[in-house]
Amino acid sequence: MREARTRVEPTERRDRGGTTSAHHHPPAKPSPALLKAGTSAAVILCLATALTHVLLVFLHVAPPNPLSRQYSRQVDAWVFPLFEQNWRLFAPDPESVNREISARTMHTVPDGTVQVSGWFDLTALDNSAVEHNAFPSHTAQNTLRRAWSSYVETHGGDDRPRSERALMIQKYLTNIAAERISGHRGGAFESVQLRVITVPIAGPAAAPTSPETRYLPWWKVTSHGN
């Protein structure tokens, strides 16, 4: 009695040259339903983030109300310092002075000699980026100005921080000065000092007033140019 032979389907085939090649299956494509679900989730996330941002900024600029008082910590954590607004809804607060904010740096060389640079006009740098520009950037128009206004609000006239937010604003202002000096003038330095010259904007019939100059303390920064 003959034995039954079982036929085994080959999983690989030998071509005429004698080499063996395996069957390759194309990679599976993501299903349309999965792509649609991912796209929908991304759109919903973007819309939720945008709506949350608008709501928090609105609570920041709106007149004080029970909702803004209840969530003041969350609003401040989101708005400061990047999204801070220099106005209140229905009560704009235009600038009444012109300010010239300059900075200089200090560097200690290996032999112990201290080198202090000349003043670098940060305000003039912003003005040059805005002048003759039909669409000036928010950075050139408001970053330095709002950083200084926030510093005055949190430090008063004695340059002493009295809160965590005051320390954050101080560090923010210092970083702005250090980064702009490093990017436009270069050189090695470890400390920065700011000078602010304030000139009140006189009315048509008012007598001109003398400018006020304020020197801030030397602040340590992350070493630049080393």
Summary of the structure (lengths in Angstrom):
residues: 226
radius of gyration: 31.3
end to end distance: 92.6
largest distance: 127.2
contacts: 496
relative contact order: 0.11
helix: 40%
strand: 22%
